Amino acid sequence: MRQGAFALLLLVFTFAIVAPRSWAQEPAESARKILLKTPANYPTLAHSMNIRGVVKLEALVAPNGTVKSVGVKGGHPILAQSAVTAVGHWKFEPAAHETKELVEIKFDPE
């Protein structure tokens, strides 16, 4: 009796741990074409300090192609705000639903 209860408990525990992981995964979204791309301004402080690098962003794009919000996923903090401001003005092609688009902005003082 105890072995049966233990096996049932183990089975329930296994499904409780494994199943949500597969449900939580979202399909990879296809990148939408950018129709209007405003360039990022190179911050004066970053230029004077010779800071370069890539800022990685995630833009939430509405069905009509406007950017609803932008989140920073990585990059130098001095460069990040300029990248967020620029991508916030971008316009993407329309789609049936809102999407998350991964964007990289490269900064180089030269």
N, CA, C and O atoms as a DFTB+ gen file, in Angstrom:
440 C
 N C O
     1  1       0.825      -1.188       0.000
     2  2       0.000       0.000       0.000
     3  2       0.875       1.261       0.000
     4  3       0.611       2.207      -0.742
     5  1       1.923       1.264       0.844
     6  2       2.802       2.426       0.933
     7  2       3.572       2.627      -0.369
     8  3       3.771       3.762      -0.800
     9  1       4.005       1.544      -0.994
    10  2       4.741       1.662      -2.243
    11  2       3.854       2.246      -3.350
    12  3       4.310       3.063      -4.150
    13  1       2.604       1.829      -3.388
    14  2       1.660       2.343      -4.386
    15  2       1.408       3.834      -4.171
    16  3       1.366       4.610      -5.126
    17  1       1.240       4.227      -2.909
    18  2       1.013       5.636      -2.603
    19  2       2.255       6.463      -2.932
    20  3       2.156       7.573      -3.455
    21  1       3.419       5.907      -2.620
    22  2       4.670       6.603      -2.917
    23  2       4.864       6.762      -4.420
    24  3       5.288       7.822      -4.882
    25  1       4.556       5.711      -5.192
    26  2       4.691       5.763      -6.654
    27  2       3.719       6.796      -7.243
    28  3       4.074       7.542      -8.156
    29  1       2.499       6.829      -6.713
    30  2       1.517       7.797      -7.187
    31  2       1.963       9.227      -6.850
    32  3       1.844      10.132      -7.675
    33  1       2.465       9.414      -5.654
    34  2       2.954      10.722      -5.239
    35  2       4.135      11.162      -6.108
    36  3       4.212      12.321      -6.517
    37  1       5.040      10.247      -6.383
    38  2       6.184      10.545      -7.238
    39  2       5.733      10.919      -8.653
    40  3       6.283      11.841      -9.256
    41  1       4.747      10.216      -9.175
    42  2       4.221      10.491     -10.500
    43  2       3.572      11.880     -10.548
    44  3       3.808      12.640     -11.487
    45  1       2.768      12.209      -9.556
    46  2       2.118      13.517      -9.495
    47  2       3.171      14.610      -9.372
    48  3       3.070      15.641     -10.038
    49  1       4.170      14.402      -8.538
    50  2       5.238      15.383      -8.348
    51  2       6.010      15.602      -9.647
    52  3       6.351      16.736      -9.984
    53  1       6.286      14.521     -10.375
    54  2       7.008      14.620     -11.647
    55  2       6.226      15.461     -12.649
    56  3       6.807      16.324     -13.307
    57  1       4.916      15.229     -12.779
    58  2       4.105      16.024     -13.705
    59  2       3.989      17.473     -13.250
    60  3       3.918      18.380     -14.080
    61  1       3.968      17.696     -11.956
    62  2       3.871      19.062     -11.442
    63  2       5.132      19.853     -11.756
    64  3       5.063      21.064     -11.964
    65  1       6.286      19.187     -11.794
    66  2       7.546      19.870     -12.080
    67  2       7.800      19.986     -13.580
    68  3       8.196      21.053     -14.048
    69  1       7.587      18.931     -14.334
    70  2       7.938      18.893     -15.748
    71  2       6.910      19.599     -16.629
    72  3       7.303      20.335     -17.534
    73  1       5.650      19.413     -16.409
    74  2       4.614      19.942     -17.289
    75  2       4.609      21.468     -17.383
    76  3       4.537      21.990     -18.496
    77  1       4.681      22.213     -16.269
    78  2       4.638      23.667     -16.412
    79  2       5.780      24.229     -17.252
    80  3       5.606      25.256     -17.907
    81  1       6.913      23.597     -17.248
    82  2       8.026      24.093     -18.054
    83  2       7.672      24.076     -19.529
    84  3       7.983      25.023     -20.250
    85  1       7.027      23.017     -19.986
    86  2       6.681      22.956     -21.395
    87  2       5.565      23.950     -21.727
    88  3       5.520      24.461     -22.846
    89  1       4.671      24.232     -20.790
    90  2       3.605      25.197     -21.032
    91  2       4.144      26.622     -21.025
    92  3       3.622      27.482     -21.735
    93  1       5.172      26.880     -20.241
    94  2       5.686      28.237     -20.093
    95  2       6.487      28.695     -21.318
    96  3       6.675      29.896     -21.515
    97  1       6.947      27.777     -22.119
    98  2       7.747      28.155     -23.277
    99  2       6.865      28.802     -24.329
   100  3       5.816      28.268     -24.689
   101  1       7.298      29.952     -24.818
   102  2       6.576      30.638     -25.867
   103  2       7.273      30.372     -27.193
   104  3       8.499      30.272     -27.236
   105  1       6.522      30.258     -28.256
   106  2       7.170      30.052     -29.555
   107  2       7.978      31.284     -29.940
   108  3       7.620      32.409     -29.588
   109  1       9.049      31.067     -30.650
   110  2       9.867      32.184     -31.112
   111  2       9.058      33.008     -32.100
   112  3       8.426      32.471     -33.009
   113  1       9.089      34.304     -31.908
   114  2       8.323      35.190     -32.778
   115  2       9.186      35.607     -33.956
   116  3      10.393      35.807     -33.818
   117  1       8.565      35.732     -35.100
   118  2       9.314      36.160     -36.264
   119  2       9.538      37.662     -36.179
   120  3       8.690      38.397     -35.673
   121  1      10.659      38.103     -36.665
   122  2      10.988      39.526     -36.634
   123  2      10.154      40.262     -37.673
   124  3      10.045      39.837     -38.824
   125  1       9.574      41.369     -37.245
   126  2       8.800      42.204     -38.154
   127  2       9.729      43.192     -38.843
   128  3      10.715      43.649     -38.263
   129  1       9.405      43.509     -40.071
   130  2      10.204      44.444     -40.846
   131  2      10.075      45.850     -40.257
   132  3       8.987      46.275     -39.869
   133  1      11.194      46.558     -40.198
   134  2      11.209      47.924     -39.686
   135  2      10.940      48.871     -40.856
   136  3      11.652      48.850     -41.860
   137  1       9.906      49.697     -40.716
   138  2       9.547      50.638     -41.774
   139  2      10.219      52.001     -41.583
   140  3      10.618      52.640     -42.556
   141  1      10.344      52.442     -40.330
   142  2      10.965      53.722     -40.014
   143  2      11.930      53.508     -38.850
   144  3      11.527      53.095     -37.762
   145  1      13.197      53.793     -39.092
   146  2      14.236      53.517     -38.098
   147  2      14.957      54.819     -37.744
   148  3      15.775      55.311     -38.521
   149  1      14.652      55.369     -36.578
   150  2      15.312      56.570     -36.092
   151  2      16.656      56.175     -35.498
   152  3      16.701      55.288     -34.645
   153  1      17.758      56.803     -35.918
   154  2      19.066      56.429     -35.358
   155  2      19.208      56.910     -33.913
   156  3      18.631      57.922     -33.516
   157  1      19.984      56.162     -33.149
   158  2      20.245      56.536     -31.754
   159  2      21.328      57.613     -31.705
   160  3      22.324      57.537     -32.424
   161  1      21.124      58.606     -30.857
   162  2      22.138      59.635     -30.654
   163  2      23.246      59.079     -29.766
   164  3      22.978      58.432     -28.754
   165  1      24.473      59.332     -30.152
   166  2      25.608      58.873     -29.343
   167  2      25.756      59.840     -28.170
   168  3      26.026      61.020     -28.393
   169  1      25.588      59.384     -26.937
   170  2      25.673      60.284     -25.783
   171  2      27.044      60.968     -25.696
   172  3      28.079      60.332     -25.896
   173  1      27.033      62.259     -25.397
   174  2      28.271      63.038     -25.307
   175  2      29.220      62.447     -24.275
   176  3      30.423      62.349     -24.516
   177  1      28.679      62.051     -23.119
   178  2      29.508      61.465     -22.063
   179  2      30.163      60.176     -22.550
   180  3      31.348      59.950     -22.303
   181  1      29.410      59.343     -23.230
   182  2      29.956      58.083     -23.753
   183  2      31.049      58.359     -24.772
   184  3      32.064      57.662     -24.802
   185  1      30.848      59.370     -25.606
   186  2      31.847      59.714     -26.620
   187  2      33.126      60.212     -25.951
   188  3      34.225      59.816     -26.339
   189  1      32.985      61.081     -24.948
   190  2      34.174      61.617     -24.277
   191  2      34.927      60.544     -23.498
   192  3      36.138      60.653     -23.303
   193  1      34.213      59.504     -23.051
   194  2      34.848      58.409     -22.314
   195  2      35.241      57.259     -23.230
   196  3      35.757      56.239     -22.773
   197  1      34.991      57.433     -24.551
   198  2      35.302      56.410     -25.547
   199  2      34.599      55.076     -25.233
   200  3      35.176      53.999     -25.385
   201  1      33.351      55.183     -24.797
   202  2      32.562      53.984     -24.498
   203  2      31.897      53.510     -25.772
   204  3      31.262      54.291     -26.481
   205  1      32.042      52.241     -26.057
   206  2      31.415      51.625     -27.227
   207  2      30.768      50.329     -26.785
   208  3      31.054      49.811     -25.706
   209  1      29.912      49.824     -27.615
   210  2      29.282      48.551     -27.296
   211  2      27.925      48.401     -27.936
   212  3      27.498      49.223     -28.748
   213  1      27.259      47.334     -27.552
   214  2      25.944      46.992     -28.093
   215  2      24.941      47.035     -26.951
   216  3      25.199      46.529     -25.859
   217  1      23.790      47.647     -27.222
   218  2      22.683      47.637     -26.269
   219  2      21.629      46.702     -26.841
   220  3      21.193      46.867     -27.980
   221  1      21.221      45.718     -26.044
   222  2      20.199      44.760     -26.463
   223  2      18.873      45.167     -25.832
   224  3      18.778      45.405     -24.628
   225  1      17.857      45.239     -26.682
   226  2      16.544      45.707     -26.258
   227  2      15.459      44.726     -26.675
   228  3      15.632      43.936     -27.603
   229  1      14.335      44.795     -25.967
   230  2      13.139      44.059     -26.355
   231  2      12.020      45.077     -26.505
   232  3      11.637      45.732     -25.536
   233  1      11.496      45.211     -27.715
   234  2      10.429      46.167     -28.000
   235  2       9.103      45.433     -28.094
   236  3       8.994      44.418     -28.782
   237  1       8.098      45.948     -27.403
   238  2       6.740      45.434     -27.520
   239  2       6.053      46.275     -28.596
   240  3       5.858      47.479     -28.429
   241  1       5.691      45.622     -29.701
   242  2       5.159      46.322     -30.865
   243  2       3.675      46.009     -31.028
   244  3       3.272      44.847     -31.061
   245  1       2.873      47.062     -31.130
   246  2       1.420      46.933     -31.308
   247  2       1.103      46.391     -32.696
   248  3       1.951      46.437     -33.588
   249  1      -0.105      45.881     -32.886
   250  2      -0.488      45.371     -34.208
   251  2      -0.329      46.395     -35.333
   252  3      -0.044      46.024     -36.471
   253  1      -0.512      47.686     -35.020
   254  2      -0.392      48.712     -36.063
   255  2       1.063      49.084     -36.361
   256  3       1.317      49.883     -37.262
   257  1       2.020      48.518     -35.619
   258  2       3.441      48.739     -35.890
   259  2       4.121      49.750     -34.990
   260  3       5.337      49.923     -35.075
   261  1       3.368      50.425     -34.128
   262  2       3.991      51.382     -33.211
   263  2       4.592      50.640     -32.016
   264  3       4.112      49.578     -31.621
   265  1       5.639      51.215     -31.457
   266  2       6.315      50.610     -30.307
   267  2       5.594      51.043     -29.035
   268  3       5.494      52.235     -28.744
   269  1       5.092      50.067     -28.280
   270  2       4.364      50.361     -27.047
   271  2       5.309      50.548     -25.869
   272  3       5.094      51.415     -25.023
   273  1       6.359      49.728     -25.819
   274  2       7.328      49.832     -24.730
   275  2       8.646      49.207     -25.160
   276  3       8.698      48.384     -26.074
   277  1       9.715      49.620     -24.474
   278  2      11.047      49.101     -24.771
   279  2      11.720      48.761     -23.455
   280  3      11.739      49.578     -22.534
   281  1      12.274      47.557     -23.359
   282  2      13.009      47.129     -22.181
   283  2      14.459      46.831     -22.529
   284  3      14.756      46.296     -23.597
   285  1      15.352      47.181     -21.622
   286  2      16.779      46.929     -21.828
   287  2      17.104      45.523     -21.358
   288  3      16.792      45.145     -20.229
   289  1      17.735      44.751     -22.236
   290  2      18.145      43.379     -21.922
   291  2      19.641      43.275     -21.676
   292  3      20.108      42.263     -21.154
   293  1      20.398      44.298     -22.038
   294  2      21.839      44.274     -21.803
   295  2      22.508      45.451     -22.482
   296  3      21.971      46.038     -23.422
   297  1      23.686      45.785     -21.989
   298  2      24.453      46.872     -22.575
   299  2      24.884      47.880     -21.519
   300  3      24.452      47.815     -20.368
   301  1      25.735      48.806     -21.922
   302  2      26.258      49.814     -21.016
   303  2      25.148      50.791     -20.619
   304  3      24.425      51.275     -21.490
   305  1      24.998      51.088     -19.337
   306  2      23.929      51.980     -18.875
   307  2      23.977      53.383     -19.488
   308  3      22.931      54.001     -19.689
   309  1      25.162      53.887     -19.784
   310  2      25.267      55.223     -20.373
   311  2      24.699      55.227     -21.793
   312  3      24.199      56.254     -22.252
   313  1      24.769      54.110     -22.482
   314  2      24.265      54.008     -23.852
   315  2      22.787      53.611     -23.912
   316  3      22.110      53.879     -24.905
   317  1      22.296      52.981     -22.861
   318  2      20.964      52.368     -22.880
   319  2      19.837      53.365     -23.128
   320  3      18.957      53.093     -23.945
   321  1      19.839      54.505     -22.450
   322  2      18.721      55.439     -22.590
   323  2      18.600      55.976     -24.008
   324  3      17.492      56.135     -24.521
   325  1      19.719      56.253     -24.633
   326  2      19.696      56.726     -26.012
   327  2      19.105      55.667     -26.943
   328  3      18.336      55.992     -27.847
   329  1      19.461      54.411     -26.723
   330  2      18.932      53.312     -27.539
   331  2      17.431      53.141     -27.330
   332  3      16.688      52.937     -28.290
   333  1      16.985      53.224     -26.081
   334  2      15.557      53.090     -25.764
   335  2      14.760      54.210     -26.435
   336  3      13.703      53.963     -27.015
   337  1      15.262      55.422     -26.355
   338  2      14.576      56.566     -26.966
   339  2      14.452      56.389     -28.475
   340  3      13.389      56.639     -29.044
   341  1      15.522      55.964     -29.122
   342  2      15.498      55.784     -30.569
   343  2      14.498      54.705     -30.978
   344  3      13.671      54.937     -31.860
   345  1      14.561      53.543     -30.358
   346  2      13.678      52.432     -30.729
   347  2      12.218      52.772     -30.426
   348  3      11.313      52.294     -31.110
   349  1      11.992      53.587     -29.416
   350  2      10.628      54.019     -29.104
   351  2       9.971      54.799     -30.232
   352  3       8.745      54.886     -30.286
   353  1      10.760      55.364     -31.130
   354  2      10.241      56.125     -32.269
   355  2      10.147      55.293     -33.549
   356  3       9.652      55.783     -34.564
   357  1      10.607      54.064     -33.516
   358  2      10.591      53.229     -34.711
   359  2       9.158      52.859     -35.083
   360  3       8.250      52.910     -34.253
   361  1       8.980      52.489     -36.341
   362  2       7.691      52.010     -36.840
   363  2       7.934      50.680     -37.556
   364  3       8.785      50.584     -38.441
   365  1       7.177      49.663     -37.161
   366  2       7.286      48.328     -37.749
   367  2       6.108      48.081     -38.679
   368  3       5.104      48.793     -38.637
   369  1       6.248      47.061     -39.520
   370  2       5.143      46.692     -40.398
   371  2       3.971      46.191     -39.548
   372  3       4.187      45.608     -38.485
   373  1       2.737      46.410     -40.004
   374  2       1.565      45.917     -39.270
   375  2       1.548      44.384     -39.210
   376  3       2.116      43.701     -40.063
   377  1       0.887      43.879     -38.186
   378  2       0.745      42.426     -38.001
   379  2      -0.615      42.149     -37.371
   380  3      -1.317      43.072     -36.957
   381  1      -0.975      40.890     -37.302
   382  2      -2.274      40.500     -36.759
   383  2      -2.355      40.682     -35.248
   384  3      -3.445      40.855     -34.703
   385  1      -1.206      40.644     -34.565
   386  2      -1.208      40.767     -33.107
   387  2       0.076      41.450     -32.656
   388  3       1.005      41.628     -33.443
   389  1       0.119      41.825     -31.397
   390  2       1.325      42.487     -30.893
   391  2       2.445      41.461     -30.739
   392  3       2.195      40.291     -30.449
   393  1       3.680      41.914     -30.937
   394  2       4.834      41.027     -30.876
   395  2       5.940      41.656     -30.046
   396  3       5.943      42.859     -29.788
   397  1       6.868      40.822     -29.638
   398  2       8.083      41.278     -28.967
   399  2       9.225      41.127     -29.961
   400  3       9.456      40.045     -30.501
   401  1       9.926      42.208     -30.192
   402  2      11.018      42.207     -31.149
   403  2      12.338      42.461     -30.426
   404  3      12.449      43.407     -29.646
   405  1      13.323      41.629     -30.679
   406  2      14.649      41.824     -30.115
   407  2      15.449      42.719     -31.041
   408  3      15.509      42.492     -32.250
   409  1      16.061      43.735     -30.459
   410  2      16.791      44.740     -31.241
   411  2      18.157      44.944     -30.617
   412  3      18.292      44.936     -29.393
   413  1      19.173      45.128     -31.449
   414  2      20.517      45.481     -30.983
   415  2      20.922      46.789     -31.619
   416  3      20.826      46.955     -32.835
   417  1      21.380      47.730     -30.786
   418  2      21.877      49.012     -31.256
   419  2      23.374      49.056     -30.954
   420  3      23.793      48.892     -29.808
   421  1      24.170      49.281     -31.998
   422  2      25.633      49.336     -31.830
   423  2      26.092      50.790     -31.717
   424  3      25.672      51.656     -32.484
   425  1      26.955      51.026     -30.750
   426  2      27.538      52.350     -30.541
   427  2      29.049      52.239     -30.712
   428  3      29.694      51.373     -30.120
   429  1      29.600      53.129     -31.529
   430  2      31.042      53.167     -31.753
   431  2      31.422      54.625     -31.973
   432  3      30.856      55.276     -32.851
   433  1      32.371      55.157     -31.194
   434  2      32.701      56.580     -31.296
   435  2      33.376      56.964     -32.608
   436  3      33.490      58.155     -32.895
   437  1      33.814      56.035     -33.390
   438  2      34.513      56.374     -34.643
   439  2      33.591      56.547     -35.802
   440  3      34.041      56.832     -36.912
